[in-house]
Amino acid sequence: MKITPFKIVVAAILAVLALVAALRATTYFVSKMEYRSPDRASAPELTPRGQGQSDEHQAQVKKDAAKPYVEAEYRAFPVVGSRVAVWVVAQLHLLFAAFVLAVPIFALIIEFIGYRTKDKRYDHLAYEFTKLLSVSFSLTATFGAFLTFMLIILYPKFTNYLMSVFSPTFLPYVLLFFAEAFFLYTYYYGWGKFSPRVHLLLGLGLNVVGTAIMLIANAWLTFMMSPRGVSEAGALISVMDAVTNFTWMPINVHRVIANVAFGGSVAGAYAAVKFLQAKTDEERAHYDWMGYIGNFVAISAFLPLPFAGYWLAKEIYAYSQTLGLTMMGGAFSWLFIIQAVLIGNLFLAANYYLWLGMGRVEGAREFQRWIKYLLVVVALCFMVWATPRSIIATVSEVRAMGGGAHPALGFLGVMSAKNTAVNILILTTFMSFLLYRRTGKIATVAWKKTGNAVQLGIFAAAAVTVIGLGILGYFVEAKVRIGLSVPQVGSVLFAMIAITAIDVPLYRNATMSAEVRWGRIPAISQYVLIFIAVTFTWLMGLMGYVRSGLRQHWHVYGVIRDTSVDAFTPTLGFATKIVSVTVLIFFALIGFVFWLATLHDKKNWDEREQA
Amino acid sequence: MKLRVPLLAKLAVLVVATTAFYTYVGQMVPQKEVYPPVETVIKADVTTADMVKIGQDIFNGKGLCTTCHTIGKKAGPFRFPDLENIGARAATREPGLSDVEYFAKSMHEPDSFIVPGFNPGMPTINKPPIGLTEQEILCVIAYLQSLGGTPNVTLATKHRYNGGAEAPVAQAAP
């Protein structure tokens, strides 16, 4: 728009008019509020009714003046209530925080690979992942501040208690937050501006500081679940004990792994969106590769996640059997059936994506013929895992079954069957990875037959061990059965490590039978990546709920009781609705983050006008 | 004319449909709200029969006993001891302890005696998070006695944890 002198004069007149109006309004307001002494007041003589009203007013003034200060225990949030409000804000903060902590971990690893191999593609990829960070960091901080205010306003007494216990941790937390901002923005804006080693060190600093922040925040929330370092009445004895409470380290480990899985899946979804928007084959190839790496990160972290989950559950049981049994056998037991559906879907989708990816390479038919068998195994394990111990049935059906458990299917509802199913699922998905890795490659080492045979032997031994121990679990007493999950998990971990250790040298100098044609993958694969990201996010929301809801009517389990109107455990149906709302808000916001990241690549306005 | 659906619409449908599916799964499982335990008012003049009834309510509610224990479960797996006929067995569990003393000890010092074949894990019942009062514990003892035995406790019954005499120390087996 062109600015002319006439327009400036009109604007100036309008501004003066607005100023005069504002001044008039202010004087009117001030004069109305002005104190008038009674002798200046032009009040008429009081009628008996007026006198009564005046006396009432005086009495109220006197009463107000004598009112004692009472600290509010709770305040209500309109419409949805305090619990739901804090729940949604806390979950959104956590989702963005998880993303902001996860992306630097794998961005740094990818950058390091690029540095070591001198392959610039990796450096560009790491930068592309990092582009998503700065806005996400701002959103994390905003939701963090929002959560803090919500806690202070809605749960003042409980927040005050947490502050009294953890006050020495707050200053380090704030300082670390500043340090994270410093490292993050220097890492992002300094890409290509520093020597590679300095830049890698900045990335390392970002990861160290980010992890330290997470460790402090985890101390607060795990203390609520498994308090330590306080007296029976809640008085602080040791801050260090309160920080290093029973579930602190298992949560730390579980969160780092889960964050990487979640961050990888969201980054993969970003690549999928870019793939679907791509105009050229070159763009499609790049974003196909990026999506593959994002998914690889997500699934690689996802495979050991159940093991970290076992450890966390074990520590919860060790801290309080009541808490453990409430989780697995009480109010929350059905939640794990929902979890089974989610994790089953993740395994199915991850395998499907890998199988679709085999099509990128000519001559993959040799491996593709195994897919149907893998699919059968994945589906069977999924069904076993999702089978509940007791079935929702009518009275007559329960009578016919002789109890809540189905005479045949009921046997699949116990932990022996479920542990077996999830371990076989992990092994099968690992096998899919291995087959995908081999497509288009021909091993050239002299010991390839022996290597393949040993790998197959390890697979078979691990599968037999897992299934055998699962069956044994039905015939031994509780004390022994609980311990059987350890060798089951151990054998799967051993198999994955040992087979990888053989596979790397086996295919080190492999010849390629065909090129990997990045970008040559059906579009549906990209929707699968987005489906995986949504499922991961929903899973995080659900598991966040069980971790927090497990305390039931306690703010701090066994120490500070929840006496608010929300001190009951809602139905799982209600909880899943809240999780869904949170997930939808998260994806609306992450869509905004994706959009901002794409702006980076757009031409400037002037350039587009000229074009 | 071929209708072209914008990518944004496709993505939105995918995200909403996935979320809706999981919400639907959440509605398919049993729906139950769990409320904080209701405090039981125990009058001073309750009879032993009343205490059995009150004890049963506490056993199934505030005491959270059914989270771990079963009564009359015929086949495994058992995570914690089944309490069928515990009223008849309790007096013989630990040498030198009466049934009342055994029950009281199990609730106040649960790790001091573990039933063979099981792991320790019972919480201290008179402390948070369960935090039963001594009167409530006596009512639970009355209920446990009724499972295969004859209840005989009253609110005046004393054991070593509520001001009664120290229980005799169990003699080591020769």
Interface residues (C-beta under 8 A of the other chain):
Chain A: E232 V273 L276 Q277 Y317 S320 Q321 T322 L325 T326 G329 G330 A331 W334 L335 I337 I338 V341 L342 I392 V414 Y474 E477 A478 K479 R481 I482 Y527 I530 F531 V534 T535 W538 Q552 H553 W554 Y557 G558 V559 R561 D562 A567 F568 T569 P570 T571 L572 G573 A575 T576 K577 V579 S580 V583 L584 F587 G591
Chain B: L7 K10 L11 L14 V15 V16 T18 T19 A20 Y22 T23 V25 G26 Q27 V29 P30 Q31 K32 E33 V34 Y35 P36 L64 T67 C68 G76 P77 F78 R79 F80 G117 F118 N119 G121 M122 P123 K127 P128 P129 I130
